[in-house]
Amino acid sequence: MTKQYQSFKSFYPFYLSQHKNRICRRLHFIGSLLVLCTLGYVIVTQQLTLLLLLPIIGYGFAWLGHFFFEKNKPATFTYPLYSLIGDWVMFKDILIGRIKI
């Protein structure tokens, strides 16, 4: 039975426990950075069809990290919203040095 989290604050420690592998965290970071770069490119060029690539880029890098390095099931499958928020909070935590890659 899956635990039901009542808040993101209670979910985030679980999320981090699913990202112990440094390569997995790096792949998450790269995917998130590429999502931001692609979004910036779309805004500048107005090539809106490129927005379709955003989930492929973001989830593609993250899932490679989980399947090949972390060897666990991505939290996205069970907690899609909290997991998406967790991706960006972890990205911020890596940027400010709170989490090492």
C-alpha positions as CSV (number, residue, x, y, z in Angstrom):
1,M,0.0,0.0,0.0
2,T,1.3,3.4,-1.0
3,K,1.7,6.1,1.7
4,Q,-0.5,9.2,1.1
5,Y,1.4,12.4,1.7
6,Q,-0.7,15.3,3.0
7,S,1.8,18.0,2.1
8,F,4.8,18.5,-0.1
9,K,6.8,19.2,3.0
10,S,6.2,15.7,4.2
11,F,6.8,14.3,0.7
12,Y,10.1,15.9,-0.1
13,P,12.3,13.8,2.3
14,F,10.8,10.7,0.5
15,Y,11.6,12.3,-2.8
16,L,15.2,12.9,-1.8
17,S,15.5,9.3,-0.6
18,Q,14.7,8.2,-4.2
19,H,17.6,10.3,-5.5
20,K,20.6,9.1,-3.6
21,N,22.6,8.3,-6.7
22,R,24.7,11.2,-7.9
23,I,24.4,10.4,-11.6
24,C,20.6,10.2,-11.2
25,R,20.6,13.7,-9.6
26,R,22.9,15.0,-12.4
27,L,20.5,13.6,-15.1
28,H,17.6,15.3,-13.3
29,F,19.5,18.6,-13.2
30,I,20.5,18.4,-16.9
31,G,16.9,17.6,-17.9
32,S,15.5,20.5,-15.9
33,L,18.1,22.9,-17.3
34,L,17.4,21.8,-20.8
35,V,13.7,22.3,-20.2
36,L,14.4,25.9,-19.1
37,C,16.7,26.5,-22.1
38,T,14.1,25.1,-24.5
39,L,11.3,27.1,-22.9
40,G,13.5,30.3,-23.3
41,Y,14.1,29.4,-26.9
42,V,10.4,28.9,-27.5
43,I,9.7,32.3,-26.0
44,V,12.3,34.0,-28.1
45,T,11.5,32.3,-31.4
46,Q,7.8,31.7,-30.9
47,Q,8.2,28.1,-32.2
48,L,5.4,26.8,-29.9
49,T,5.4,23.3,-31.3
50,L,8.7,22.8,-29.4
51,L,6.7,22.9,-26.2
52,L,5.8,19.3,-27.0
53,L,9.4,18.4,-26.3
54,L,9.4,19.7,-22.7
55,P,8.0,16.5,-21.0
56,I,10.2,14.3,-23.2
57,I,13.3,16.2,-22.3
58,G,12.5,16.6,-18.6
59,Y,11.2,13.1,-17.9
60,G,13.5,11.4,-20.3
61,F,16.7,12.4,-18.5
62,A,15.1,11.8,-15.1
63,W,13.8,8.3,-16.0
64,L,17.2,7.3,-17.4
65,G,18.6,8.2,-14.1
66,H,16.1,6.1,-12.2
67,F,16.0,3.1,-14.4
68,F,19.8,2.7,-15.0
69,F,21.5,4.3,-12.0
70,E,19.1,4.7,-9.1
71,K,17.4,1.4,-10.1
72,N,14.0,2.4,-8.6
73,K,10.6,3.4,-9.9
74,P,10.3,7.2,-10.5
75,A,8.0,8.9,-7.9
76,T,6.2,10.5,-10.9
77,F,4.2,7.3,-11.4
78,T,2.8,7.4,-7.8
79,Y,2.9,11.1,-6.9
80,P,2.8,13.1,-10.2
81,L,2.3,16.6,-8.8
82,Y,4.5,16.3,-5.8
83,S,7.2,14.7,-7.9
84,L,7.1,17.5,-10.4
85,I,7.4,20.1,-7.6
86,G,10.2,18.0,-6.1
87,D,12.1,18.1,-9.4
88,W,12.2,21.9,-9.3
89,V,12.9,22.1,-5.6
90,M,15.8,19.7,-6.0
91,F,17.0,21.7,-9.0
92,K,17.0,24.9,-6.8
93,D,18.7,23.0,-4.0
94,I,21.4,21.9,-6.4
95,L,21.8,25.4,-7.7
96,I,22.3,26.9,-4.2
97,G,24.6,24.1,-3.1
98,R,22.3,22.5,-0.6
99,I,22.4,19.2,-2.6
100,K,25.7,18.0,-4.2
101,I,25.9,16.7,-7.7
